Amino acid sequence: MKETATLPWWCDRRLIPEGSGLVLNGAPVADLASSLGTPLYLYSASRVRDRLAGLRESLASVGLDSRIYYAMKANRHPGLLDLIRAERDVGIDACSPREVETAIEAGFRPGEISLTASMLSNRDLAALAASRVHVNLDTVSAIRRFGRAAPRGARIGLRVDPGVDAGYAVAASKLSYGRAKLGLPAARLPDALDEAERAGLAVDTLHMHLGWGLQESDAGAFDQALAVLAAQIPKIPDLQVVNIGGGLGARHREDDRPLALDAWAAAVRRRLGGSGLTLACEPGTLLVAAAGVLVVEVNTVNEKDGRTWVGVDAGHNINVYPLHYKIPLEVVHVTRPLDSPARVVTIVGNINEAGDVFAQDVRLPEIREGDLLAFLPAGAYGASMSSDHCLRGNPREFLIDKEGGS
Ligand SMILES: Cc1ncc(COP(=O)(O)O)c(C=O)c1O
């Protein structure tokens, strides 16, 4: 391994660029790609455990009882759910009846599952009531309809929209959560509480989720949202839990500065530390994004119109970040990660759409057909959002868990 000063921004002791190739969680990425095939999502169990340890430490500094619910929409790979389950103190944040079923199949008890979802049908609400998981609702309509399906006295949470935009939303309007479809405006909270009472439901949780990819520059917006949440607490007589959702980000570029856990926890301590409530959170990206890399094979190197187009055996059907969200992925040459950049290329996928571009004008080492590339971070909202568009199939996934035996 080269001197620390020369190492790329994305590496650490779990993801190491060696002269002979990229090593994730102790396993050479090229060897796994050759035995398992590509496109391949690889996940480092240790990187997930490291993040959980950091999160627990920060939560402890808030001074409230706390509960972590892993947002399984980020990645529901069975090995990963088993890993989370084995931690014992982490529950599941689900967002649909099928996620609830999957979590129960993975060994989580209904009492360990919290569901937060929107635009729920009567069919959804009946399934959730039958499953006995805790639900956070965000419309008067859903409260009324859930009351018909759930037993009298069932406990629910209310999701509030603090009306701020933060994280990736600041750059991409489609990621905007404030004043969008999700959450009750704070001014509607009294109506929601009245409806809950009429429906025979007890409100025990106040919830918010600000969106995705909170950065250091969002500290003010986060604090403002916490202040909105804190102002609602006295209005809910049976309140026990304040759930502040997910949203802590991963780095996608060298100059990204995700909101650090200690700054996040310090803000929570200032606004909610004296509340005496249980603090819940629902991290997805924070726990799994940096744990994952997507490995693809270069099948085409083509010169056209003054550009070098590098075609790979994956498309936007298996990773939607660059095309759908306009969030970049770092591209790393798997067997020569430390080679100096030799040329500027555009990396494109195998879906029949001109927009199927993974990375435009990136500087990479010399690339030949048959080479392997890694895209990162790819552990969150990669495989879980993949589709079979163009019948290209779903990607392979593999959890590398040296300690636990993969
Ligand atoms: C209600 C809720 N909680 C938690 C999360 C997880 O968010 P993240 O991956 O940003 O941590 C999401 C993601 O959409 C969500 O909708």
PDBQT file of the ligand as one rigid body, heavy atoms in Angstrom, charges set to zero:
ROOT
HETATM    1  C1  LIG A 501     -39.023   7.584   6.608  1.00  0.00    +0.000 C 
HETATM    2  C2  LIG A 501     -37.619   7.264   6.231  1.00  0.00    +0.000 A 
HETATM    3  N1  LIG A 501     -36.740   6.973   7.196  1.00  0.00    +0.000 NA
HETATM    4  C3  LIG A 501     -35.452   6.662   6.910  1.00  0.00    +0.000 A 
HETATM    5  C4  LIG A 501     -34.995   6.648   5.613  1.00  0.00    +0.000 A 
HETATM    6  C5  LIG A 501     -33.556   6.320   5.344  1.00  0.00    +0.000 C 
HETATM    7  O1  LIG A 501     -32.901   7.414   4.867  1.00  0.00    +0.000 OA
HETATM    8  P1  LIG A 501     -31.344   7.448   4.628  1.00  0.00    +0.000 P 
HETATM    9  O2  LIG A 501     -30.986   6.367   3.713  1.00  0.00    +0.000 OA
HETATM   10  O3  LIG A 501     -31.100   8.800   4.073  1.00  0.00    +0.000 OA
HETATM   11  O4  LIG A 501     -30.707   7.284   5.979  1.00  0.00    +0.000 OA
HETATM   12  C6  LIG A 501     -35.880   6.955   4.569  1.00  0.00    +0.000 A 
HETATM   13  C7  LIG A 501     -35.428   6.985   3.181  1.00  0.00    +0.000 C 
HETATM   14  O5  LIG A 501     -36.108   7.299   2.263  1.00  0.00    +0.000 OA
HETATM   15  C8  LIG A 501     -37.231   7.267   4.884  1.00  0.00    +0.000 A 
HETATM   16  O6  LIG A 501     -38.123   7.559   3.934  1.00  0.00    +0.000 OA
ENDROOT
TORSDOF 0
